[in-house]
Amino acid sequence: MTSGFVESSLARLAVDIRPFVANIRLRNSPLNVIDIPMMEELAQALAEVEARSDIAVVVLSGDGKGFSAGVDVAAHTPDKIEEMLTKFHGVVRLLVSSKKVTVAAVHGHCLGGGAELSMICDLVYTAASAQWGFPEIKLACYPPVACTALAALVGQKRASELILTGRTITGAEAAEIGLANRSVADEELTRVVDSTVEALLASSPAALAVTKKAIYAWDAMHFDKGLARAEKIYLEELMKTSDVREGTLAFLEKRKPKWAGK
């Protein structure tokens, strides 16, 4: 990436570089599902942006009708799950460790892995009508990033309810409980995000980076250890159940799952 105004279109992303700002848009029509190729492109784009001293802010958004419906369910099969977790959590770790101020602009569906990507950004602005949720439990799975970090944002009881029931909430409720900074009318989202970015760019990039480190919502070391534990349980315990295979298969076959309870 070079300085100035640069636009690049990858297979799953659109990256727009402007003075001091990198706009990264998820582009995987129709639901911006986060498949393994998108994870690889996100890791590449974030690493390139992180290496640039002329970028202070990263804005993450989704193309089309929504932010993201989540991680590709087809990647939850035993032969792909370890690669999927490693690559998705690699993207998460890049965002968490970034010295740039990260801003999520959320509209439409923001579910599962999409909600996890949004929630770990420093600032989150959502359309009031957006649909947030962590529906993994309905597939006999759980969201490792949310299990690790959601309670720090919304409190233990709210985090447990969202993860254990998989219920969907509006953008307005997401902001009310602390999952987002603010909810706005759909047509106001772009203006509010642009205004926020403008306010950030009025400050010193060096000061922003250091201040972000000082005020982080959760300790990076504890986050990394917690996520590693959630990954271990996922791979060594969850993936050995018959229900997780049934949940994934039922979703792909568009039928109601038949739980065995084991």
N, C-alpha and C positions, 0 to 999 in steps of 0.2 A: 504494500500500500504506500502511496506517495502522498505528500502534503497537498493541501488545497481541497477542492471538491472532487471526490472520487466515488463512483458508484460501481459496484461489482455484483453480478448475479451468479450465485452458485446454484447447484441443483436444488438445494433445500432452504437457502437463505438469500436475502438481499442485504448487502452492506453498503451503507451510504456514509462516507467520511466527509465531514465538513470541519471548518476550523474549530478545533478543541472538542468536537463531538463525533462519536461513532454511533450511527443508528443501525441496529441489527434487527431485521424483520424475519420471522419464521415464515417460510413459504412452502407449504406442502399441502396443496388443495385436496379436499375441501375443508379439513379440520385441523390442519397444521400438526398432524400426528408426529411425535418425535421418534423417528425410527433411527436405527444405527447410523445410516449415512448422514442424517441431520446432526446427530451427536458429534460425529467426526468433523463436520463443517463448523459447528459451534466451537469446538475445541480449537480448531485452527484459527478461526476469526478472533476469538478472545485472546489467544496467545499473541497474535500479531498486533492487536490493539494494545495489549498490555506493554508491549515492547516500545511503543511510541510515546515519546515525551511530549508530543504536541496534542495528545488526547487527554482530556480531563474527565469527560463524562461519557458513559455508555448508556444508550436507550434501547431497551429490549421490547419488541412489540410483535404482533402477529398480523399477517396479511389477511385480507378477505373478511369473513364473517366472525372471526374469533381469534383469541390469542393462541390457545392450543387445547385440544381435547385430551392430551396426555401422551405418555409413552406407548409405542406400538404394542398392542396386546400380543401380536404374533411373536414378539421378541421375548415373551415370558416363558417360552418352552424350555425344557431342561437343557437342550443343546445350545441355546442362545443366551440363557439368563445371566451367566457369569460375565460374558462379554458385554451384555447390555448394561448391567449394574456398574461394571468397571468404567465403561465409557460415559454413561450418564453422570455418575458421581464424579468422574473426572471433570466434566463441564461444571458441575456444582462447586467443586473445590476451586476451580479457576475463578468463578464469580465471587466466592467467599473470600479468597485471598487477594483479589484484585485491589490495586491502589486507586483505581478509577472509581468515581461515584457512579453507581449503577441505578438506573431508573427503569421501572417496568410500567408500561402503558397497556392496560388490560381492557379488552372488550369481548363480548360474546362468551364463548366457552373458555374456561380456565380451570382445567380439571387434572387431577393426578399429577403427573410429572410437569405439566404446564403450570399448575398452581405452585409446585415446589420451586420451579425456576423463578416465578414471580416473587414468591414470599421471601426469598433470600436476597433479593435486590435491596439496596439501601433505602430507596424511596419507591413507593408503589401507588399509582393512581389508577382508579378503576371506574369504568362506566357503571352507573347505578344498576343498570339492567344486566350486567355481566353475571354469568353463572359460575360460581366457584365451588370446588368440592374435591374430596379425596375418596373416590369411589372404589379404590382397590379392594376393600374388604368384600365387595360383592363378587369378586373373582377369587375369593379365598386368598388374597394377597394383602400386603400392607405397604404404605409409602415410607421407605426408610428415611428420606430427608425430613419429611414432616414428623415422623416419630422422633427424630433427633432434635429438631429446632422449633417446631410449631408452638410448643408450650411456652417457650421464651417470648413469643410474640403475643399470644392470645390467652395464656394461662393454661394450667394443667387440665382443668375440667372441660373447658371449651375444646382444647386440642383432642382430648380423649373422645368427646362426643363426635367431633367431625371425623376422626379416623375410624372409630369403632362402628358408627352407623353409616358412614359414607354419604350422609345427606348433603344436598346441594344448597348453597346459600346465594343470595344476590350480592352484587357488588356493594350495595348500600349496607348490608349486614357485615360484609367482609371489612369494610372501613369502620363500622361501629365497634367491632370486637378487636380491632388492631391488626388485622391481616393486611390491610392497606392503609395508607395515610389519609386518603380522601376519596369519596365517591362523587362523581359529577354526572350531569346529563350527558348522554352519549355524544351529542354534537359539540360538547365543551371539552372533551377529553384531550384532543390534540392541542387546543389553546392552553389548557392548564399545564400540560407536560412541557410545551414550549416555553411557557412563562417560568416554570421551575428551572429548566435548563438555563435560561437566560440569567436567572438569579444566581445559580451556581457558578456560571462563568464569570460573574463579576468579582468572584473571590480568587485568591491565590490557589493554583493547582497543587502546589506543594503543601499549603495549609490544609486544603481539602483532604488530601491523602493521609496526612498525619492525624487530622481530627477524626476521620473515619475510623482509623485504627483504634483511637482512644475511646470512641463511643459505641463500638460494635455491640450488637444486640446479644451476642453470645461469644464466649471466649473461643477463639479459633482452635486452640489445642483441644479443648473439651469437645467442640463440635466434631473435629476430625476423629477423636477416639469414639464418640458416640455413633458417628456414621459407620465407622469400621465395625462396631459391635452389631449395629442393625444389619449390615451386610452379612456378617457371619451367621447370625440367626436365620436370615432369609435363605442363605445357601445351604446351611447345614441342618436346619430344622423345617422351615416352611416348605422348601422344595422337595422334602422327603414325604410330604403328605399326599394322599391320593386326591384330596379335595382341591389342591391347587391345580393339579392337572385337569380335573373335572371343570373347575371354574373357567380356565382358559379355553378349554375345548367347547364348553357350552356357549361362551361368548362368541367364538368364531363360527359356531354352528347356529347361532341366533336362536337358542332355546334356553329354557329354565334349567339351572344346574340341579343335579341330584346329589346332595351332600351325604357323604358316608361318615363324617365326623372323625376322620382319621387321616 
